[in-house]
Amino acid sequence: MLVHAGTLAAARKLLESEKPDAILLDLNLPDGDGITFCREIRETSQLPILMLTARDMERGSCFTAVLLNDAAKYV
């Protein structure tokens, strides 16, 4: 099953009510930051997280932030 959340608030609610096998997470959310949400997820779960972004930042700094938050992959 595939579910979609367009905001950080909606993603938090879905994560409470659904049991995903993996998470595809954008770093650019309209009401928050995907890196912060990744940290929240890691506090209670080891779900695989694939992070992607169109964020204009230096690859090294984004890569480091993602790896420090235990994302499975960065695209």
N, C-alpha and C positions, 0 to 999 in steps of 0.2 A: 504494500500500500504506500502511496506517495501522498504526503500532506504538505501544504504550503502555508507559510506565515510571512506576511509582508512587513511586519514590525517586530521589534524585540519583545514588546508586551505580548503579542500574539504567539510568538515562539515559546515564551516561558509557559504560557497556558497550555499550548500543545504538548510540550515536553512533560507536563504534569499529567495530562490525560491520555497521551498516546505512549506506546512502547516502541520507539523506532529502533531499527537495526543499525542505523548510521545517520549522520547529520551532514547536510551540505549547507555550509554557513558562509554568508557574504559578510565581509568586514564592514561594509557600508550599509547600515540600517538607519531608517529615518528617525528613529527615536533612541538610538544607542550605538554602541560599538561592538562589533563581532568578537574582537579580542577579549573584551570584558565578559561577554556572554560565554565564550569558550572557557574562561577561568571558572565561571559559575558552574558550568556543566561538569568540569573536571573535579569539582568539590564532591560530587555525588556519583559520578559515572565515568566509565572508561569506554563509552561508545566511540567508534571511529568517527572522526570529524574531518571532513574535507573542506578546507577554507578556500574561497576565491574572492577576487576583488578587481575592481577597475581603479582602485585608489592610486593616486599619483604620488608614490613615495619611493624612496630609494630602496631597491630590492633587498639589500642587506639588512636594513632596519626592520622592514616588514617581516622578512624571513626569520630574523631573530625573535621578534615578538611572537610570531606564530609557534615557533619551536618551543619557546619557553612556556607556552600554554598547551603543549601536548597535542597539537593538531596532528592528525595522521598524515595529511598532505597539504601542500599549498600550491594553488594554481594561479 
